[in-house]
Structure formats: C-alpha cells, structure tokens
Amino acid sequence: MNYKKHIQAAQGKLGILIPGLGAVSTTFIAGTLAARKGLGQPIGSITQMGKIRLGKRTENRNPAIHDFVPLASLNDLVFGGWDITPDNAWEAAMNAGVLDHALLADLKEEMETIQPMKAVFDHEFVKNLEGEHIKHEKTKMDSAKALIADIEKFKTENNCSRLVMIWCASTEIYVEQQAIHHDLLLFEKALENNHPAIAPSMMYAYAALKCGVPFVNGAPNLTCDVPAIVDLANELKVPIAGKDFKTGQTLMKTILGPGLKTRLIGIDGWFSTNILGNRDGKVLDDAGSFKTKEVSKLSVLESILEADLYPELYKEMYHKVRINYYPPKGDDKESWDNLDIFGWLGYKMQIKVNFLCKDSILAAPVVLDLALFIDLAHRAQMKGIQEWLSFYFKSPQTLPGLQPMHDIFLQKIKLENTLRHLMGENLINHLGLDYYEEEQ
Ligand SMILES: NC(=O)c1ccc[n+]([C@@H]2O[C@H](COP(=O)([O-])OP(=O)(O)OC[C@H]3O[C@@H](n4cnc5c(N)ncnc54)[C@H](O)[C@@H]3O)[C@@H](O)[C@H]2O)c1
C-alpha cells in the first residue's frame, strides 16, 4: 500500500488562462459552459466521465475519477486569455465555426464577457498572421513582466484562489535549442537583450511560472521544453506539461500503431496526409510552422515501434506526414492514412484509414482534463515535468535522456496509476495470478 499524498483541497475559483482564443480554446470554453448548464455532455473527458478501477477485479470498486481525486468543479472555473485579435470569446467561437449557432446563442452572455488581453506576439514566429491587438514593450523581459501584471490583475479581479495557463495559440516556427535555452540566467539575460531565439510562447511560460502558475503547452512549439524553463519550474515548485495535444490523425496512430506492434506485424510504409481549412491550417501552411508540427508528428511512430529492437519489422519503414491548407474544409479536417504492412512469411497487406474528424471537438476535452489535472498536481506539491500526463500529448515531455512513451494504452495505465498513487491505493499491474492462486 502506498501512502496517501497530502493534497490541498480544491477550494475557491480556478482561473484558466489561455494564450490564443481560437478554435480549440473557444470550443473548450463553450463546451465547459454548456456542460455546466446541462446543455451538453463533456464527452471524451476523463475527469468528467472516466471511472477508475480500484483494488482487485472481484472488489467491483470503480468510482468516477472526479469522486476519487479532489478536482476543481466545473462550477468553479473562470476563463481568461490573450489574443492578437480583440474579438471576445463568443465572437471568436462564431468565427471558428466549430459549434452550432443555436448552442452559442445560449452561451452568448457568458462568453461575451471573456475579452482577450493584448497578446505578446512576434510575426517572425508565426509568418501567416498579423497581430493587431498586441503589446509593444521595449524588451522581451518587459513583455514577460507585462504578462505577469496581466496574470496578477486577472487573479484579483476574478477572485481566483488558483490559476493554470494552457497554451492554445498558433504553432510557432521551428526553433532549435541553443545555449540561451540551457541555463536560466542566460535565458533571463536573453530576455533582456531581445534574443531572436526567445519565442512569445516562452515569455508566457516564464511569466506563468514566475507567478507560481502551472503551465501546459498544447502546441508543438519548444516553449517549456527547454532546460531553463524546466529548472525554473523545479525551483519554484510548479508543474509543467507538454507538448502538442494528441488529437486527430496522431490519436489514430497511437491507437493503431501499438496494436500492430503487439502482434509483431511488419510495416513497410505509413503515409499520412491531411487537409484542413481553419486558421491552424493556414498557419501550418508556412514551412517553419509545419516543420515544428512535422517533428512532433513523426516521432510518435518511431518510439512506439522500437525499430532498433525489431529491425526486420520496422527499420525500413517509410513514414511521411503531409498537411495541406484547404479552406473549404473549415474546422472539419480530413485525413488519409495508407499503411503498407506485412505478415507471416512477408506477405503484404494494406490498411486505409479515412478519418473525417473535428479537431477542436477532440481537443476540447483534452484542454479541460489537462487544466484540472495540472491544478491537482500543483495542489499535490508535484513540480517540474508531469510525464504522467503524456496520455494527452503528441510529443510528451520527459526528463532529457528518458524515452517518451507514446503507446496510448500504456499512457492511460500510467495516468491511472499516478492517481492511485496520489490517493494511497494499490497500483494495478494486471498480473492477475493471485486470483488463481487463491483458488487452489
Ligand atoms: N485542434 C487540434 O486538435 C490541435 C491538436 C494539437 C495541437 N493544436 C494546436 O493548438 C493550437 C490552437 O489550435 P486552433 O485550431 O485553436 O488554432 P486557431 O488558429 O483557431 O487559434 C489560435 C489563436 O491563437 C492566436 N494567437 C497566435 N499567436 C498568439 C500569441 N502570441 N498570443 C496570443 N494569441 C495568439 C491566434 O490569433 C488565434 O486566435 C495550435 O498551435 C495548434 O497547432 C491543435
């Protein structure tokens, strides 16, 4: 039996601060408000609908996760954010075109009050967008300080007892780690000196941590995935997690990939192509932003298949990912996967997957769960990288040198065992021999 961790109660309001009031975040906010009013069900959310098995299978103990661990209630959530356009959350949701106008009409009053604060934005990092509603500070450190002032003001004005920040803004261009990212002092100097390798998302992460606010990165940007920010999180005892919400095609890959691997079916090639027409698609039409996304998407399969251990099955696999901006699709993304696989004696077979998905509908419950779980982690005095939240990410952040786990089923076991561990319940290893030994 593990000991039960001391977890502070989830008392008072939890403010969820979101850089980027776009398709994902407004679908999340609207859905949460709708669930709160009984206008819709939070489908896909583990914190709202998930059950967890405790003890032996014969005990039949399967409480709801929100009854098992002390999570913030939906009624205690308050939303705020920043965007480069001044549209309020209702206008942004209408523009995103994900949710029905009839549903949004019922939520108009509450969503209109969510006015974005002026963003920290740099066109160099998102080439396909122009910022109009942005801060104009002299240095990147000044920008970070302005964000800190926003965070503090929001907390006071909304009477929040706790905050979390979750990045739902556009994908930034690919940035290689450099010396300034490796050390907190160098990083802070670089903020003062307007170093070009400090992205806006890093300033948001820095500001959040300086305020003791947990930070989650929903995009594939480097952001908090650098030693300077990890050190800051550990030093200030604040949890962080990332990166890149696992939805759509990659979700399918992490469901199919482990299945094929488990049966030791070989793969010659996996070609993935996507068309999407929302603003995210427009941003990813830029080569720099696409490169960031591509790196995040490609790493998934390599880790699941362990080609070094199974060279005859996966070493030669050709893996390609394409994303194309196609405006008529709007937020309804369509993806095609062609898998060339082989089995017994090398005989070849094919699998075709045509997924007509709504990215933001898949992302919204992920945002909700991450906000509630990272707040739980903070109240349980967990700090730094929260690998147990890998379940929700395309590129889970881990300690340097530690292979991330991409298999969604292993990730789920890890998440559930972390919750059991926090609450002093036995971990479940699925051995199950004890049932038979007791019989004899
Ligand atoms: N939709 C999904 O399923 C999914 C999955 C994984 C990751 N993501 C990532 O989540 C992010 C949001 O996706 P989306 O579909 O909502 O995109 P979106 O384009 O609809 O919204 C992004 C918003 O961020 C704003 N923005 C850009 N830079 C900003 C800055 N520096 N500060 C504040 N706001 C800024 C934009 O104006 C826009 O309103 C993207 O990075 C995307 O790659 C989405």
The ligand as a Tripos MOL2 file, in Angstrom:
@<TRIPOS>MOLECULE
LIG
   44    48     1     0     0
SMALL
NO_CHARGES

@<TRIPOS>ATOM
      1 N1         -7.1060   21.3480  -32.9990 N.am      1 LIG1
      2 C1         -6.3930   20.3720  -32.5210 C.2       1 LIG1
      3 O1         -6.8610   19.2670  -32.4110 O.2       1 LIG1
      4 C2         -4.9800   20.5990  -32.1020 C.ar      1 LIG1
      5 C3         -4.2040   19.4840  -31.7950 C.ar      1 LIG1
      6 C4         -2.9030   19.6770  -31.3850 C.ar      1 LIG1
      7 C5         -2.3950   20.9470  -31.2720 C.ar      1 LIG1
      8 N2         -3.1590   22.0180  -31.6160 N.ar      1 LIG1
      9 C6         -2.5460   23.3180  -31.5090 C.3       1 LIG1
     10 O2         -3.3730   24.1490  -30.7270 O.3       1 LIG1
     11 C7         -3.1910   25.4800  -31.1740 C.3       1 LIG1
     12 C8         -4.5510   26.1100  -31.3920 C.3       1 LIG1
     13 O3         -5.2270   25.4910  -32.4430 O.3       1 LIG1
     14 P1         -6.5420   26.1780  -33.0550 P.3       1 LIG1
     15 O4         -7.1130   25.2360  -34.0340 O.co2     1 LIG1
     16 O5         -7.3760   26.6930  -31.9550 O.co2     1 LIG1
     17 O6         -5.8870   27.4120  -33.8440 O.3       1 LIG1
     18 P2         -6.5580   28.8400  -34.1040 P.3       1 LIG1
     19 O7         -5.7430   29.4270  -35.2120 O.co2     1 LIG1
     20 O8         -8.0240   28.7540  -34.2840 O.co2     1 LIG1
     21 O9         -6.3060   29.6330  -32.7460 O.3       1 LIG1
     22 C9         -5.0530   30.1080  -32.3740 C.3       1 LIG1
     23 C10        -5.2460   31.5060  -31.8290 C.3       1 LIG1
     24 O10        -4.0150   31.9580  -31.3020 O.3       1 LIG1
     25 C11        -3.9070   33.3370  -31.5720 C.3       1 LIG1
     26 N3         -2.5010   33.6860  -31.4010 N.ar      1 LIG1
     27 C12        -1.4600   33.4930  -32.2390 C.ar      1 LIG1
     28 N4         -0.3180   33.9020  -31.6470 N.ar      1 LIG1
     29 C13        -0.6430   34.3620  -30.4360 C.ar      1 LIG1
     30 C14         0.0990   34.8920  -29.3580 C.ar      1 LIG1
     31 N5          1.4160   35.0400  -29.4490 N.pl3     1 LIG1
     32 N6         -0.5480   35.2340  -28.2170 N.ar      1 LIG1
     33 C15        -1.8940   35.0820  -28.1180 C.ar      1 LIG1
     34 N7         -2.6510   34.5800  -29.1220 N.ar      1 LIG1
     35 C16        -2.0330   34.2330  -30.2470 C.ar      1 LIG1
     36 C17        -4.4870   33.4750  -32.9560 C.3       1 LIG1
     37 O11        -4.8880   34.8120  -33.2190 O.3       1 LIG1
     38 C18        -5.6680   32.5170  -32.8710 C.3       1 LIG1
     39 O12        -6.8460   33.1770  -32.4460 O.3       1 LIG1
     40 C19        -2.3190   25.4250  -32.4230 C.3       1 LIG1
     41 O13        -0.9840   25.6730  -32.0840 O.3       1 LIG1
     42 C20        -2.4730   24.0050  -32.8560 C.3       1 LIG1
     43 O14        -1.3670   23.5350  -33.6030 O.3       1 LIG1
     44 C21        -4.4490   21.8730  -32.0240 C.ar      1 LIG1
@<TRIPOS>BOND
     1     1     2 1
     2     2     3 2
     3     2     4 1
     4     4     5 ar
     5     4    44 ar
     6     5     6 ar
     7     6     7 ar
     8     7     8 ar
     9     8     9 1
    10     8    44 ar
    11     9    10 1
    12     9    42 1
    13    10    11 1
    14    11    12 1
    15    11    40 1
    16    12    13 1
    17    13    14 1
    18    14    15 2
    19    14    16 1
    20    14    17 1
    21    17    18 1
    22    18    19 2
    23    18    20 1
    24    18    21 1
    25    21    22 1
    26    22    23 1
    27    23    24 1
    28    23    38 1
    29    24    25 1
    30    25    26 1
    31    25    36 1
    32    26    27 ar
    33    26    35 ar
    34    27    28 ar
    35    28    29 ar
    36    29    30 ar
    37    29    35 ar
    38    30    31 1
    39    30    32 ar
    40    32    33 ar
    41    33    34 ar
    42    34    35 ar
    43    36    37 1
    44    36    38 1
    45    38    39 1
    46    40    41 1
    47    40    42 1
    48    42    43 1
@<TRIPOS>SUBSTRUCTURE
     1 LIG1         1 GROUP 0 **** ****
